[in-house]
Amino acid sequence: MKKKRKKPCRKEYDFSPKAINEGVLVYIYDEAGCIVRNYFSVFFYSENMILIETKRGRLALRGKNLLIAQSDCTDIKITGKVEACEFSGREA
């Protein structure tokens, strides 16, 4: 039996070019959560919202049944349904 691959969702989120240039990567998957690369720390955590600190600002993930499934020093994996993703950045 073949393992079914998760496909990125079709939603597009508008992040500033500075956030992308600094290596903040967000991979969002339908109904399965997301992976955030190059984060510093988790600022706030609940099942409906997670605020993540990055080098260039704060990333807000909103949704349902959000759970931090796995993390290391650079990547964090979040399960649950991500419904909104916003980035509030800092100026250089």
N, CA, C and O atoms as a CHARMM CRD file, in Angstrom:
* protein
*
  368
    1    1 MET  N      0.83200  -1.18000   0.00000 PROA 1      0.00000
    2    1 MET  CA     0.00000   0.00000   0.00000 PROA 1      0.00000
    3    1 MET  C      0.87500   1.24000   0.00000 PROA 1      0.00000
    4    1 MET  O      1.78600   1.35900   0.81900 PROA 1      0.00000
    5    2 LYS  N      0.60500   2.16800  -0.91500 PROA 2      0.00000
    6    2 LYS  CA     1.39500   3.38700  -0.99700 PROA 2      0.00000
    7    2 LYS  C      0.99300   4.36500   0.09500 PROA 2      0.00000
    8    2 LYS  O     -0.17900   4.48900   0.45000 PROA 2      0.00000
    9    3 LYS  N      1.99500   5.04900   0.61200 PROA 3      0.00000
   10    3 LYS  CA     1.74300   6.06400   1.61300 PROA 3      0.00000
   11    3 LYS  C      1.27700   7.34500   0.91500 PROA 3      0.00000
   12    3 LYS  O      1.91400   7.81000  -0.03100 PROA 3      0.00000
   13    4 LYS  N      0.17900   7.90000   1.38100 PROA 4      0.00000
   14    4 LYS  CA    -0.37400   9.09600   0.76300 PROA 4      0.00000
   15    4 LYS  C      0.41800  10.32000   1.22800 PROA 4      0.00000
   16    4 LYS  O      0.60200  10.52400   2.42800 PROA 4      0.00000
   17    5 ARG  N      0.88200  11.12600   0.28100 PROA 5      0.00000
   18    5 ARG  CA     1.64400  12.32300   0.60600 PROA 5      0.00000
   19    5 ARG  C      0.71100  13.46800   0.95700 PROA 5      0.00000
   20    5 ARG  O     -0.36400  13.62000   0.37500 PROA 5      0.00000
   21    6 LYS  N      1.14300  14.27200   1.92200 PROA 6      0.00000
   22    6 LYS  CA     0.39700  15.47100   2.26400 PROA 6      0.00000
   23    6 LYS  C      0.68300  16.52200   1.20600 PROA 6      0.00000
   24    6 LYS  O      1.83100  16.71400   0.80600 PROA 6      0.00000
   25    7 LYS  N     -0.35200  17.19500   0.75800 PROA 7      0.00000
   26    7 LYS  CA    -0.19000  18.24200  -0.23800 PROA 7      0.00000
   27    7 LYS  C     -0.36700  19.60100   0.42800 PROA 7      0.00000
   28    7 LYS  O     -1.25900  19.77100   1.25900 PROA 7      0.00000
   29    8 PRO  N      0.47800  20.57600   0.06900 PROA 8      0.00000
   30    8 PRO  CA     0.27600  21.92000   0.61500 PROA 8      0.00000
   31    8 PRO  C     -1.09300  22.44600   0.20600 PROA 8      0.00000
   32    8 PRO  O     -1.57400  22.16100  -0.89000 PROA 8      0.00000
   33    9 CYS  N     -1.71800  23.22000   1.10000 PROA 9      0.00000
   34    9 CYS  CA    -3.04100  23.75600   0.77700 PROA 9      0.00000
   35    9 CYS  C     -2.92800  24.89700  -0.22900 PROA 9      0.00000
   36    9 CYS  O     -1.83700  25.41400  -0.47000 PROA 9      0.00000
   37   10 ARG  N     -4.01900  25.27500  -0.79300 PROA 10     0.00000
   38   10 ARG  CA    -4.04100  26.27900  -1.84700 PROA 10     0.00000
   39   10 ARG  C     -4.12600  27.70600  -1.31300 PROA 10     0.00000
   40   10 ARG  O     -4.04600  28.65200  -2.09600 PROA 10     0.00000
   41   11 LYS  N     -4.28600  27.88600  -0.00700 PROA 11     0.00000
   42   11 LYS  CA    -4.35800  29.22600   0.55100 PROA 11     0.00000
   43   11 LYS  C     -3.02300  29.93400   0.37000 PROA 11     0.00000
   44   11 LYS  O     -1.96500  29.31500   0.48800 PROA 11     0.00000
   45   12 GLU  N     -3.07100  31.21900   0.08500 PROA 12     0.00000
   46   12 GLU  CA    -1.85500  32.00300  -0.02900 PROA 12     0.00000
   47   12 GLU  C     -1.85400  33.04800   1.06900 PROA 12     0.00000
   48   12 GLU  O     -2.86800  33.70100   1.31400 PROA 12     0.00000
   49   13 TYR  N     -0.71300  33.20500   1.73100 PROA 13     0.00000
   50   13 TYR  CA    -0.56100  34.18600   2.78500 PROA 13     0.00000
   51   13 TYR  C      0.49500  35.18800   2.35200 PROA 13     0.00000
   52   13 TYR  O      1.53000  34.81400   1.80200 PROA 13     0.00000
   53   14 ASP  N      0.23100  36.45000   2.60100 PROA 14     0.00000
   54   14 ASP  CA     1.11100  37.51300   2.15900 PROA 14     0.00000
   55   14 ASP  C      2.07200  37.88500   3.28900 PROA 14     0.00000
   56   14 ASP  O      1.67300  38.53100   4.25800 PROA 14     0.00000
   57   15 PHE  N      3.32700  37.48200   3.16500 PROA 15     0.00000
   58   15 PHE  CA     4.35500  37.83200   4.13400 PROA 15     0.00000
   59   15 PHE  C      5.28600  38.85800   3.51200 PROA 15     0.00000
   60   15 PHE  O      5.43900  38.92200   2.29300 PROA 15     0.00000
   61   16 SER  N      5.90100  39.65200   4.36200 PROA 16     0.00000
   62   16 SER  CA     6.81100  40.66900   3.84700 PROA 16     0.00000
   63   16 SER  C      8.04300  40.00800   3.23500 PROA 16     0.00000
   64   16 SER  O      8.45000  38.93100   3.67000 PROA 16     0.00000
   65   17 PRO  N      8.63800  40.64900   2.22800 PROA 17     0.00000
   66   17 PRO  CA     9.86600  40.10200   1.63300 PROA 17     0.00000
   67   17 PRO  C     10.98800  39.93600   2.66300 PROA 17     0.00000
   68   17 PRO  O     11.81600  39.03400   2.53400 PROA 17     0.00000
   69   18 LYS  N     11.01900  40.80700   3.69200 PROA 18     0.00000
   70   18 LYS  CA    12.05900  40.69500   4.72000 PROA 18     0.00000
   71   18 LYS  C     11.93200  39.38100   5.48600 PROA 18     0.00000
   72   18 LYS  O     12.94100  38.74900   5.80000 PROA 18     0.00000
   73   19 ALA  N     10.71300  38.96700   5.78700 PROA 19     0.00000
   74   19 ALA  CA    10.50900  37.70600   6.51100 PROA 19     0.00000
   75   19 ALA  C     10.99500  36.53700   5.67600 PROA 19     0.00000
   76   19 ALA  O     11.63400  35.62300   6.19700 PROA 19     0.00000
   77   20 ILE  N     10.70200  36.55900   4.39600 PROA 20     0.00000
   78   20 ILE  CA    11.12400  35.47500   3.51000 PROA 20     0.00000
   79   20 ILE  C     12.64000  35.49100   3.33800 PROA 20     0.00000
   80   20 ILE  O     13.27600  34.43700   3.34000 PROA 20     0.00000
   81   21 ASN  N     13.21900  36.67900   3.18800 PROA 21     0.00000
   82   21 ASN  CA    14.66900  36.78600   3.01300 PROA 21     0.00000
   83   21 ASN  C     15.44300  36.32500   4.23900 PROA 21     0.00000
   84   21 ASN  O     16.58700  35.88500   4.12500 PROA 21     0.00000
   85   22 GLU  N     14.83100  36.42300   5.40100 PROA 22     0.00000
   86   22 GLU  CA    15.49900  35.99400   6.62700 PROA 22     0.00000
   87   22 GLU  C     15.33400  34.49300   6.86700 PROA 22     0.00000
   88   22 GLU  O     15.80100  33.97800   7.88300 PROA 22     0.00000
   89   23 GLY  N     14.68500  33.79600   5.95800 PROA 23     0.00000
   90   23 GLY  CA    14.59400  32.34900   6.05000 PROA 23     0.00000
   91   23 GLY  C     13.44500  31.81100   6.85900 PROA 23     0.00000
   92   23 GLY  O     13.47400  30.64000   7.24100 PROA 23     0.00000
   93   24 VAL  N     12.42700  32.61100   7.14300 PROA 24     0.00000
   94   24 VAL  CA    11.25300  32.12200   7.85200 PROA 24     0.00000
   95   24 VAL  C     10.38300  31.39300   6.83400 PROA 24     0.00000
   96   24 VAL  O      9.85100  32.01000   5.91100 PROA 24     0.00000
   97   25 LEU  N     10.24100  30.09400   6.99900 PROA 25     0.00000
   98   25 LEU  CA     9.46900  29.27700   6.06000 PROA 25     0.00000
   99   25 LEU  C      8.28200  28.65700   6.78700 PROA 25     0.00000
  100   25 LEU  O      8.42500  28.12000   7.88500 PROA 25     0.00000
  101   26 VAL  N      7.11600  28.73700   6.16600 PROA 26     0.00000
  102   26 VAL  CA     5.90700  28.14300   6.73500 PROA 26     0.00000
  103   26 VAL  C      5.29600  27.22600   5.68800 PROA 26     0.00000
  104   26 VAL  O      4.93000  27.67600   4.60300 PROA 26     0.00000
  105   27 TYR  N      5.18500  25.94700   6.00900 PROA 27     0.00000
  106   27 TYR  CA     4.54100  24.97300   5.13900 PROA 27     0.00000
  107   27 TYR  C      3.21800  24.59600   5.78600 PROA 27     0.00000
  108   27 TYR  O      3.20500  24.00300   6.86500 PROA 27     0.00000
  109   28 ILE  N      2.09500  24.93200   5.13700 PROA 28     0.00000
  110   28 ILE  CA     0.77800  24.65100   5.69700 PROA 28     0.00000
  111   28 ILE  C      0.13000  23.53800   4.88900 PROA 28     0.00000
  112   28 ILE  O      0.09000  23.58400   3.66000 PROA 28     0.00000
  113   29 TYR  N     -0.38300  22.52700   5.60800 PROA 29     0.00000
  114   29 TYR  CA    -1.01900  21.37800   4.97100 PROA 29     0.00000
  115   29 TYR  C     -2.49600  21.33900   5.34800 PROA 29     0.00000
  116   29 TYR  O     -2.85500  21.64700   6.48400 PROA 29     0.00000
  117   30 ASP  N     -3.35800  20.95800   4.39600 PROA 30     0.00000
  118   30 ASP  CA    -4.79200  20.85100   4.66200 PROA 30     0.00000
  119   30 ASP  C     -5.06400  19.89600   5.81900 PROA 30     0.00000
  120   30 ASP  O     -4.60400  18.75500   5.82000 PROA 30     0.00000
  121   31 GLU  N     -5.80500  20.37300   6.78700 PROA 31     0.00000
  122   31 GLU  CA    -6.29400  19.55200   7.90400 PROA 31     0.00000
  123   31 GLU  C     -5.19700  18.85100   8.70700 PROA 31     0.00000
  124   31 GLU  O     -5.50300  18.16500   9.68200 PROA 31     0.00000
  125   32 ALA  N     -3.93500  19.00500   8.32600 PROA 32     0.00000
  126   32 ALA  CA    -2.88300  18.26600   9.01000 PROA 32     0.00000
  127   32 ALA  C     -1.93000  19.17500   9.78000 PROA 32     0.00000
  128   32 ALA  O     -1.03800  18.67500  10.46500 PROA 32     0.00000
  129   33 GLY  N     -2.09100  20.47700   9.69100 PROA 33     0.00000
  130   33 GLY  CA    -1.24400  21.38400  10.42900 PROA 33     0.00000
  131   33 GLY  C     -0.19500  22.04900   9.56400 PROA 33     0.00000
  132   33 GLY  O     -0.41600  22.30700   8.38100 PROA 33     0.00000
  133   34 CYS  N      0.97500  22.32800  10.18000 PROA 34     0.00000
  134   34 CYS  CA     2.01700  23.03000   9.44700 PROA 34     0.00000
  135   34 CYS  C      3.38800  22.77200  10.06600 PROA 34     0.00000
  136   34 CYS  O      3.51600  22.21700  11.15700 PROA 34     0.00000
  137   35 ILE  N      4.38600  23.19300   9.33300 PROA 35     0.00000
  138   35 ILE  CA     5.76800  23.17700   9.81000 PROA 35     0.00000
  139   35 ILE  C      6.31200  24.58700   9.64700 PROA 35     0.00000
  140   35 ILE  O      6.15900  25.18900   8.58400 PROA 35     0.00000
  141   36 VAL  N      6.94500  25.12400  10.68700 PROA 36     0.00000
  142   36 VAL  CA     7.58500  26.43300  10.63200 PROA 36     0.00000
  143   36 VAL  C      9.07800  26.21200  10.81400 PROA 36     0.00000
  144   36 VAL  O      9.51400  25.55900  11.76200 PROA 36     0.00000
  145   37 ARG  N      9.85300  26.76700   9.89000 PROA 37     0.00000
  146   37 ARG  CA    11.30800  26.62500   9.94700 PROA 37     0.00000
  147   37 ARG  C     11.94400  27.94400  10.35600 PROA 37     0.00000
  148   37 ARG  O     11.44300  29.01700  10.01900 PROA 37     0.00000
  149   38 ASN  N     13.03500  27.85800  11.07400 PROA 38     0.00000
  150   38 ASN  CA    13.84000  29.01200  11.50100 PROA 38     0.00000
  151   38 ASN  C     13.08100  29.91600  12.47200 PROA 38     0.00000
  152   38 ASN  O     12.99600  31.12700  12.26500 PROA 38     0.00000
  153   39 TYR  N     12.53800  29.32600  13.51700 PROA 39     0.00000
  154   39 TYR  CA    11.86100  30.09300  14.55700 PROA 39     0.00000
  155   39 TYR  C     12.76300  30.20200  15.77700 PROA 39     0.00000
  156   39 TYR  O     13.71800  29.43900  15.92000 PROA 39     0.00000
  157   40 PHE  N     12.45800  31.15700  16.66200 PROA 40     0.00000
  158   40 PHE  CA    13.22600  31.31100  17.90800 PROA 40     0.00000
  159   40 PHE  C     12.53200  30.64700  19.08500 PROA 40     0.00000
  160   40 PHE  O     13.12800  29.84000  19.79700 PROA 40     0.00000
  161   41 SER  N     11.25200  30.99800  19.28400 PROA 41     0.00000
  162   41 SER  CA    10.54400  30.48300  20.44800 PROA 41     0.00000
  163   41 SER  C      9.03600  30.58000  20.24300 PROA 41     0.00000
  164   41 SER  O      8.55600  31.23500  19.31800 PROA 41     0.00000
  165   42 VAL  N      8.30600  29.91400  21.12900 PROA 42     0.00000
  166   42 VAL  CA     6.85200  29.99700  21.13900 PROA 42     0.00000
  167   42 VAL  C      6.48300  31.04100  22.19100 PROA 42     0.00000
  168   42 VAL  O      6.81400  30.89000  23.36700 PROA 42     0.00000
  169   43 PHE  N      5.79800  32.09800  21.76300 PROA 43     0.00000
  170   43 PHE  CA     5.42600  33.20200  22.64600 PROA 43     0.00000
  171   43 PHE  C      4.12300  32.90900  23.38500 PROA 43     0.00000
  172   43 PHE  O      3.99800  33.20700  24.57300 PROA 43     0.00000
  173   44 PHE  N      3.14400  32.31900  22.67500 PROA 44     0.00000
  174   44 PHE  CA     1.84300  32.00300  23.24800 PROA 44     0.00000
  175   44 PHE  C      1.33400  30.72300  22.59600 PROA 44     0.00000
  176   44 PHE  O      1.58600  30.46200  21.42000 PROA 44     0.00000
  177   45 TYR  N      0.60200  29.92000  23.39700 PROA 45     0.00000
  178   45 TYR  CA     0.13900  28.63200  22.87400 PROA 45     0.00000
  179   45 TYR  C     -1.22400  28.27800  23.46100 PROA 45     0.00000
  180   45 TYR  O     -1.38500  28.22200  24.68000 PROA 45     0.00000
  181   46 SER  N     -2.20100  28.04100  22.59100 PROA 46     0.00000
  182   46 SER  CA    -3.49800  27.50400  22.99600 PROA 46     0.00000
  183   46 SER  C     -3.99200  26.63100  21.84800 PROA 46     0.00000
  184   46 SER  O     -3.34900  26.56400  20.80100 PROA 46     0.00000
  185   47 GLU  N     -5.11800  25.96700  22.03200 PROA 47     0.00000
  186   47 GLU  CA    -5.60500  25.09700  20.95300 PROA 47     0.00000
  187   47 GLU  C     -6.19200  25.88600  19.78400 PROA 47     0.00000
  188   47 GLU  O     -6.45900  25.31400  18.72700 PROA 47     0.00000
  189   48 ASN  N     -6.39600  27.19800  19.96300 PROA 48     0.00000
  190   48 ASN  CA    -6.94200  28.03600  18.89900 PROA 48     0.00000
  191   48 ASN  C     -5.93800  29.01500  18.29200 PROA 48     0.00000
  192   48 ASN  O     -6.18200  29.56100  17.21500 PROA 48     0.00000
  193   49 MET  N     -4.80300  29.24400  18.97700 PROA 49     0.00000
  194   49 MET  CA    -3.82200  30.19500  18.47000 PROA 49     0.00000
  195   49 MET  C     -2.43100  29.86700  18.99500 PROA 49     0.00000
  196   49 MET  O     -2.25900  29.49300  20.15500 PROA 49     0.00000
  197   50 ILE  N     -1.44000  30.01500  18.11500 PROA 50     0.00000
  198   50 ILE  CA    -0.04000  29.86000  18.50000 PROA 50     0.00000
  199   50 ILE  C      0.72100  31.06300  17.95000 PROA 50     0.00000
  200   50 ILE  O      0.64700  31.35800  16.75700 PROA 50     0.00000
  201   51 LEU  N      1.45700  31.76100  18.83100 PROA 51     0.00000
  202   51 LEU  CA     2.30500  32.87500  18.42700 PROA 51     0.00000
  203   51 LEU  C      3.75400  32.42200  18.48500 PROA 51     0.00000
  204   51 LEU  O      4.22400  31.94100  19.51600 PROA 51     0.00000
  205   52 ILE  N      4.45300  32.57700  17.37500 PROA 52     0.00000
  206   52 ILE  CA     5.83100  32.08900  17.25300 PROA 52     0.00000
  207   52 ILE  C      6.75800  33.27200  16.97500 PROA 52     0.00000
  208   52 ILE  O      6.50400  34.06300  16.06700 PROA 52     0.00000
  209   53 GLU  N      7.82400  33.39000  17.74900 PROA 53     0.00000
  210   53 GLU  CA     8.83100  34.43400  17.55000 PROA 53     0.00000
  211   53 GLU  C      9.83600  33.98600  16.49500 PROA 53     0.00000
  212   53 GLU  O     10.32900  32.85800  16.53000 PROA 53     0.00000
  213   54 THR  N     10.13400  34.88900  15.55300 PROA 54     0.00000
  214   54 THR  CA    11.15900  34.63300  14.54300 PROA 54     0.00000
  215   54 THR  C     12.15300  35.78900  14.56700 PROA 54     0.00000
  216   54 THR  O     11.97000  36.75300  15.31000 PROA 54     0.00000
  217   55 LYS  N     13.19000  35.69300  13.76700 PROA 55     0.00000
  218   55 LYS  CA    14.20300  36.73800  13.71900 PROA 55     0.00000
  219   55 LYS  C     13.61900  38.07100  13.26000 PROA 55     0.00000
  220   55 LYS  O     14.09500  39.12600  13.67700 PROA 55     0.00000
  221   56 ARG  N     12.61600  38.03900  12.42700 PROA 56     0.00000
  222   56 ARG  CA    12.03600  39.25000  11.85200 PROA 56     0.00000
  223   56 ARG  C     10.65600  39.62200  12.37900 PROA 56     0.00000
  224   56 ARG  O     10.03800  40.54800  11.85400 PROA 56     0.00000
  225   57 GLY  N     10.16000  38.94300  13.38500 PROA 57     0.00000
  226   57 GLY  CA     8.86300  39.31300  13.93300 PROA 57     0.00000
  227   57 GLY  C      8.10300  38.13300  14.49000 PROA 57     0.00000
  228   57 GLY  O      8.67400  37.07900  14.77100 PROA 57     0.00000
  229   58 ARG  N      6.82000  38.32200  14.64300 PROA 58     0.00000
  230   58 ARG  CA     5.96300  37.31900  15.26100 PROA 58     0.00000
  231   58 ARG  C      5.00600  36.73900  14.23800 PROA 58     0.00000
  232   58 ARG  O      4.38100  37.46800  13.46800 PROA 58     0.00000
  233   59 LEU  N      4.89900  35.42100  14.23800 PROA 59     0.00000
  234   59 LEU  CA     4.00500  34.69500  13.35200 PROA 59     0.00000
  235   59 LEU  C      2.82200  34.20900  14.17800 PROA 59     0.00000
  236   59 LEU  O      3.00300  33.53200  15.19000 PROA 59     0.00000
  237   60 ALA  N      1.60400  34.55500  13.74500 PROA 60     0.00000
  238   60 ALA  CA     0.38100  34.13200  14.44100 PROA 60     0.00000
  239   60 ALA  C     -0.33500  33.09100  13.59800 PROA 60     0.00000
  240   60 ALA  O     -0.70000  33.34800  12.45100 PROA 60     0.00000
  241   61 LEU  N     -0.53300  31.91500  14.17800 PROA 61     0.00000
  242   61 LEU  CA    -1.29000  30.84700  13.53200 PROA 61     0.00000
  243   61 LEU  C     -2.59600  30.68400  14.28800 PROA 61     0.00000
  244   61 LEU  O     -2.59000  30.48200  15.50300 PROA 61     0.00000
  245   62 ARG  N     -3.72000  30.77100  13.57900 PROA 62     0.00000
  246   62 ARG  CA    -5.03200  30.59800  14.19100 PROA 62     0.00000
  247   62 ARG  C     -5.73200  29.41900  13.53600 PROA 62     0.00000
  248   62 ARG  O     -5.60500  29.19100  12.33300 PROA 62     0.00000
  249   63 GLY  N     -6.48200  28.66500  14.35600 PROA 63     0.00000
  250   63 GLY  CA    -7.17600  27.51500  13.80700 PROA 63     0.00000
  251   63 GLY  C     -7.91000  26.73800  14.87100 PROA 63     0.00000
  252   63 GLY  O     -8.31900  27.28700  15.89400 PROA 63     0.00000
  253   64 LYS  N     -8.07300  25.45000  14.61700 PROA 64     0.00000
  254   64 LYS  CA    -8.78100  24.56800  15.53700 PROA 64     0.00000
  255   64 LYS  C     -7.90100  23.38500  15.89200 PROA 64     0.00000
  256   64 LYS  O     -7.18500  22.85100  15.04500 PROA 64     0.00000
  257   65 ASN  N     -7.96100  22.98500  17.14800 PROA 65     0.00000
  258   65 ASN  CA    -7.22800  21.81300  17.65500 PROA 65     0.00000
  259   65 ASN  C     -5.74000  21.88500  17.36300 PROA 65     0.00000
  260   65 ASN  O     -5.13100  20.87600  17.00800 PROA 65     0.00000
  261   66 LEU  N     -5.14500  23.06300  17.50800 PROA 66     0.00000
  262   66 LEU  CA    -3.71100  23.22100  17.25700 PROA 66     0.00000
  263   66 LEU  C     -2.91300  22.58600  18.39600 PROA 66     0.00000
  264   66 LEU  O     -3.23400  22.76300  19.57100 PROA 66     0.00000
  265   67 LEU  N     -1.89400  21.86300  18.03400 PROA 67     0.00000
  266   67 LEU  CA    -1.06000  21.14900  18.99200 PROA 67     0.00000
  267   67 LEU  C      0.37700  21.14200  18.49500 PROA 67     0.00000
  268   67 LEU  O      0.63500  20.83400  17.33200 PROA 67     0.00000
  269   68 ILE  N      1.30800  21.48100  19.37300 PROA 68     0.00000
  270   68 ILE  CA     2.72500  21.39400  19.01600 PROA 68     0.00000
  271   68 ILE  C      3.10800  19.92500  19.13100 PROA 68     0.00000
  272   68 ILE  O      3.20700  19.38100  20.23100 PROA 68     0.00000
  273   69 ALA  N      3.32100  19.29600  17.99400 PROA 69     0.00000
  274   69 ALA  CA     3.58800  17.86400  17.95800 PROA 69     0.00000
  275   69 ALA  C      5.07000  17.56300  18.12900 PROA 69     0.00000
  276   69 ALA  O      5.44200  16.54800  18.71800 PROA 69     0.00000
  277   70 GLN  N      5.91600  18.45100  17.61000 PROA 70     0.00000
  278   70 GLN  CA     7.35200  18.18200  17.63600 PROA 70     0.00000
  279   70 GLN  C      8.08300  19.49500  17.43500 PROA 70     0.00000
  280   70 GLN  O      7.61100  20.36600  16.70500 PROA 70     0.00000
  281   71 SER  N      9.23600  19.64600  18.08100 PROA 71     0.00000
  282   71 SER  CA    10.05300  20.83500  17.85100 PROA 71     0.00000
  283   71 SER  C     11.51300  20.51700  18.15800 PROA 71     0.00000
  284   71 SER  O     11.83400  19.64300  18.96400 PROA 71     0.00000
  285   72 ASP  N     12.37700  21.25900  17.48400 PROA 72     0.00000
  286   72 ASP  CA    13.79900  21.21900  17.80000 PROA 72     0.00000
  287   72 ASP  C     14.30200  22.65400  17.76400 PROA 72     0.00000
  288   72 ASP  O     13.49000  23.57600  17.85000 PROA 72     0.00000
  289   73 CYS  N     15.58500  22.87900  17.64200 PROA 73     0.00000
  290   73 CYS  CA    16.11100  24.24100  17.74300 PROA 73     0.00000
  291   73 CYS  C     15.78800  25.11900  16.53300 PROA 73     0.00000
  292   73 CYS  O     15.92800  26.33800  16.62600 PROA 73     0.00000
  293   74 THR  N     15.36500  24.55700  15.41100 PROA 74     0.00000
  294   74 THR  CA    15.04700  25.37800  14.23500 PROA 74     0.00000
  295   74 THR  C     13.65600  25.14400  13.65900 PROA 74     0.00000
  296   74 THR  O     13.10500  26.04700  13.02900 PROA 74     0.00000
  297   75 ASP  N     13.07300  23.97200  13.85000 PROA 75     0.00000
  298   75 ASP  CA    11.78500  23.62800  13.23900 PROA 75     0.00000
  299   75 ASP  C     10.75100  23.29500  14.30600 PROA 75     0.00000
  300   75 ASP  O     11.07200  22.76500  15.36900 PROA 75     0.00000
  301   76 ILE  N      9.49600  23.62400  13.98900 PROA 76     0.00000
  302   76 ILE  CA     8.38800  23.25700  14.86900 PROA 76     0.00000
  303   76 ILE  C      7.25800  22.69500  14.00900 PROA 76     0.00000
  304   76 ILE  O      6.89000  23.28000  12.99000 PROA 76     0.00000
  305   77 LYS  N      6.71800  21.56400  14.42800 PROA 77     0.00000
  306   77 LYS  CA     5.61400  20.92100  13.71000 PROA 77     0.00000
  307   77 LYS  C      4.34400  21.08100  14.53000 PROA 77     0.00000
  308   77 LYS  O      4.30200  20.73900  15.71200 PROA 77     0.00000
  309   78 ILE  N      3.30300  21.61000  13.88000 PROA 78     0.00000
  310   78 ILE  CA     2.03200  21.86200  14.54100 PROA 78     0.00000
  311   78 ILE  C      0.95000  21.06900  13.82300 PROA 78     0.00000
  312   78 ILE  O      0.83900  21.13200  12.59900 PROA 78     0.00000
  313   79 THR  N      0.15600  20.32800  14.57400 PROA 79     0.00000
  314   79 THR  CA    -0.95800  19.59400  13.99000 PROA 79     0.00000
  315   79 THR  C     -2.24900  20.35300  14.27200 PROA 79     0.00000
  316   79 THR  O     -2.29000  21.21900  15.14500 PROA 79     0.00000
  317   80 GLY  N     -3.29400  20.02700  13.53300 PROA 80     0.00000
  318   80 GLY  CA    -4.58600  20.69300  13.65700 PROA 80     0.00000
  319   80 GLY  C     -4.91000  21.44600  12.37500 PROA 80     0.00000
  320   80 GLY  O     -4.12300  21.44100  11.42900 PROA 80     0.00000
  321   81 LYS  N     -6.04900  22.08200  12.34800 PROA 81     0.00000
  322   81 LYS  CA    -6.48700  22.81000  11.15700 PROA 81     0.00000
  323   81 LYS  C     -6.08500  24.27500  11.27300 PROA 81     0.00000
  324   81 LYS  O     -6.61800  25.00700  12.10800 PROA 81     0.00000
  325   82 VAL  N     -5.14000  24.70100  10.43000 PROA 82     0.00000
  326   82 VAL  CA    -4.70300  26.09900  10.39500 PROA 82     0.00000
  327   82 VAL  C     -5.66100  26.86100   9.48300 PROA 82     0.00000
  328   82 VAL  O     -5.77800  26.55200   8.29800 PROA 82     0.00000
  329   83 GLU  N     -6.34500  27.85900  10.04500 PROA 83     0.00000
  330   83 GLU  CA    -7.32000  28.63500   9.27700 PROA 83     0.00000
  331   83 GLU  C     -6.79800  30.00800   8.88200 PROA 83     0.00000
  332   83 GLU  O     -7.27600  30.58700   7.90600 PROA 83     0.00000
  333   84 ALA  N     -5.82900  30.54100   9.61600 PROA 84     0.00000
  334   84 ALA  CA    -5.27100  31.85300   9.30700 PROA 84     0.00000
  335   84 ALA  C     -3.81900  31.90800   9.76400 PROA 84     0.00000
  336   84 ALA  O     -3.42800  31.28200  10.74900 PROA 84     0.00000
  337   85 CYS  N     -3.04300  32.67000   9.02200 PROA 85     0.00000
  338   85 CYS  CA    -1.61400  32.80900   9.30900 PROA 85     0.00000
  339   85 CYS  C     -1.23900  34.26900   9.04200 PROA 85     0.00000
  340   85 CYS  O     -1.41100  34.75700   7.92400 PROA 85     0.00000
  341   86 GLU  N     -0.72600  34.97100  10.06300 PROA 86     0.00000
  342   86 GLU  CA    -0.38100  36.38500   9.92700 PROA 86     0.00000
  343   86 GLU  C      1.02900  36.60700  10.44300 PROA 86     0.00000
  344   86 GLU  O      1.46500  35.96600  11.39900 PROA 86     0.00000
  345   87 PHE  N      1.73100  37.52000   9.79900 PROA 87     0.00000
  346   87 PHE  CA     3.09500  37.84300  10.20700 PROA 87     0.00000
  347   87 PHE  C      3.17100  39.33300  10.53400 PROA 87     0.00000
  348   87 PHE  O      2.81900  40.17100   9.70300 PROA 87     0.00000
  349   88 SER  N      3.62600  39.66200  11.72900 PROA 88     0.00000
  350   88 SER  CA     3.86300  41.06800  12.07200 PROA 88     0.00000
  351   88 SER  C      5.36000  41.22400  12.25800 PROA 88     0.00000
  352   88 SER  O      5.93400  40.73700  13.23100 PROA 88     0.00000
  353   89 GLY  N      5.98600  41.91100  11.31200 PROA 89     0.00000
  354   89 GLY  CA     7.43800  41.98300  11.27500 PROA 89     0.00000
  355   89 GLY  C      8.01800  43.23100  11.90000 PROA 89     0.00000
  356   89 GLY  O      7.31600  44.20000  12.19100 PROA 89     0.00000
  357   90 ARG  N      9.32300  43.17300  12.09800 PROA 90     0.00000
  358   90 ARG  CA    10.10000  44.29500  12.59800 PROA 90     0.00000
  359   90 ARG  C     10.86300  44.91500  11.44600 PROA 90     0.00000
  360   90 ARG  O     11.19000  44.23300  10.47400 PROA 90     0.00000
  361   91 GLU  N     11.14200  46.17800  11.54700 PROA 91     0.00000
  362   91 GLU  CA    11.99300  46.83500  10.55000 PROA 91     0.00000
  363   91 GLU  C     13.44700  46.55100  10.87200 PROA 91     0.00000
  364   91 GLU  O     13.79700  46.33100  12.03100 PROA 91     0.00000
  365   92 ALA  N     14.29600  46.55400   9.85200 PROA 92     0.00000
  366   92 ALA  CA    15.72600  46.26900  10.03800 PROA 92     0.00000
  367   92 ALA  C     16.40600  47.36400  10.79500 PROA 92     0.00000
  368   92 ALA  O     17.61000  47.28900  11.04100 PROA 92     0.00000
